[in-house]
Amino acid sequence: MADYADRPDNVLRFDRLFAGPPALVFAMWTRPELVSVWFACSHGFRAEVRELDPRPGGFWRLVNRRGEVTEFPWGVYHEVIADRRIAYSYFYEGTDFRSTVSVDLTPEGAGTRMRFCQTGFPDAESHREHGRGWPVAFRLFEQALLGAHGIGATLPNLPKKVMDGVARDLEEARARHEAEQERSTRPGR
């Protein structure tokens, strides 16, 4: 019998169109102040960026916290083409979780088409949980990018105050998501 990681259906693909230039979508994946807001948000975690070196061979390391639960996701960047492509390994320290993620960005009209692929899940449960989680993160992306739309394609050299504005929009989107989650889990609903 084949290992789950060897099954052809062991892949997640998402194709999304975001408002804003590829440079801004790329920044959402590569700027610590932005990654720390959206990563693992679907499961209520808050990510702390320990290392983010988006270049081939560079590491990314986070600490995800939710109450008493702490996770340590990390990986190595395999391919990084500014504003166009990111490919990296994705592990959780102390577990058997190992996968690969690729993100391809293409300008489309006034926005950016993002084609996301993750594969190599060790089991059906991790595949299912990531399948639930990524769409939530991408909705936060979408809300933050709508707020930043129109700033132009001059990233990543935008002034800090502009990037702070994107981070603020992302935080507000996350707060709305968390409030919706809380309302939906209250007794009597």
ROKOL-163786 format. One record per residue (C-alpha): residue in one letter; x, y, z. Coordinates in pm, whole numbers, padded with zeros to 5 digits, always signed. Layout:
REM ROKOL-163786
AXYZ ...
REM end
This chain:
REM ROKOL-163786
M+00000+00000+00000 A+00130+00345-00089 D+00217+00597+00177 Y-00031+00889+00196 A+00246+01127+00083 D+00270+00929-00245 R-00100+00959-00338 P-00188+01177-00638 D-00480+01338-00450 N-00242+01459-00179 V-00224+01814-00309 L-00398+02144-00238 R-00437+02400-00513 F-00586+02746-00484 D-00619+03000-00761 R-00704+03351-00640 L-00716+03697-00793 F-00609+03971-00551 A-00641+04348-00578 G-00297+04501-00591 P+00029+04452-00777 P+00238+04132-00761 A+00498+04314-00550 L+00243+04369-00275 V+00119+04007-00281 F+00484+03895-00276 A+00540+04120+00029 M+00253+03944+00208 W+00461+03624+00184 T+00803+03774+00256 R+00772+04069+00498 P+00786+03964+00866 E+00541+04234+00980 L+00282+04096+00736 V+00349+03722+00771 S+00315+03747+01150 V-00048+03861+01113 W-00192+03610+00867 F+00008+03289+00909 A-00190+03019+01100 C-00474+03266+01162 S-00740+03014+01058 H-00672+02802+01363 G-00645+03092+01606 F-00266+03100+01628 R-00054+03413+01636 A+00272+03375+01448 E+00599+03522+01567 V+00860+03544+01293 R+01196+03418+01418 E+01370+03413+01082 L+01259+03506+00731 D+01531+03500+00467 P+01349+03479+00131 R+01628+03368-00100 P+01722+03022-00228 G+01871+02832+00065 G+01738+03086+00318 F+01538+02968+00617 W+01200+03072+00750 R+01111+02993+01111 L+00801+03087+01307 V+00662+03024+01651 N+00283+02986+01644 R+00102+03033+01975 R-00259+02979+02077 G-00309+02975+02452 E-00094+02694+02591 V-00032+02539+02248 T+00292+02623+02066 E+00398+02508+01720 F+00729+02554+01542 P+00683+02564+01163 W+00991+02618+00952 G+01136+02550+00611 V+01390+02634+00347 Y+01330+02852+00043 H+01407+02661-00277 E+01313+02923-00533 V+01249+03295-00492 I+01187+03522-00789 A+01082+03865-00665 D+00719+03943-00737 R+00675+03618-00935 R+00744+03293-00748 I+00820+03143-00410 A+00879+02772-00346 Y+00972+02638-00004 S+00969+02334+00220 Y+00723+02339+00510 F+00788+02139+00828 Y+00666+02134+01187 E+00947+02076+01435 G+00899+01760+01641 T+00644+01606+01401 D+00636+01400+01082 F+00478+01688+00891 R+00668+01763+00572 S+00531+01932+00265 T+00626+02166-00016 V+00457+02495-00105 S+00479+02694-00426 V+00322+03032-00495 D+00317+03174-00847 L+00216+03537-00907 T+00107+03683-01239 P-00018+04035-01313 E-00379+04028-01426 G-00561+04351-01503 A-00516+04579-01202 G-00452+04282-00975 T-00246+03968-00924 R-00336+03608-00998 M-00194+03380-00728 R-00162+03009-00798 F-00086+02822-00479 C+00012+02457-00450 Q+00098+02250-00142 T+00181+01882-00161 G+00346+01602+00033 F+00121+01586+00340 P+00205+01298+00574 D-00162+01208+00638 A-00521+01286+00544 E-00582+01494+00859 S-00301+01740+00787 H-00424+01765+00427 R-00778+01840+00551 E-00666+02099+00811 H-00450+02289+00563 G-00736+02271+00314 R-00953+02447+00573 G-00685+02694+00680 W-00541+02843+00364 P-00875+02986+00237 V-00917+03178+00564 A-00566+03323+00533 F-00634+03417+00172 R-00955+03598+00273 L-00747+03807+00515 F-00499+03873+00233 E-00787+03986+00014 Q-00930+04225+00273 A-00591+04382+00347 L-00502+04414-00021 L-00835+04581-00099 G-00742+04844+00161 A-00399+04891+00004 H-00516+04880-00358 G-00388+05159-00574 I-00054+05215-00402 G+00128+05114-00720 A+00394+04864-00805 T+00685+05040-00635 L+00725+04777-00364 P+00936+04661-00189 N+01086+05007-00148 L+00768+05169-00023 P+00809+05382+00286 K+00764+05211+00618 K+00444+05410+00682 V+00283+05253+00372 M+00380+04901+00481 D+00258+04983+00831 G-00077+05073+00673 V-00093+04736+00497 A-00005+04563+00825 R-00278+04765+01002 D-00535+04666+00737 L-00431+04304+00779 E-00463+04327+01160 E-00814+04474+01120 A-00911+04191+00885 R-00780+03939+01136 A-00974+04105+01422 R-01295+04082+01214 H-01225+03715+01144 E-01162+03639+01512 A-01482+03822+01615 E-01681+03620+01360 Q-01526+03298+01492 E-01611+03391+01849 R-01973+03474+01760 S-02015+03146+01574 T-01890+02938+01868 R-02102+03099+02140 P-02360+02871+02308 G-02709+02913+02168 R-02601+02954+01806 
REM end
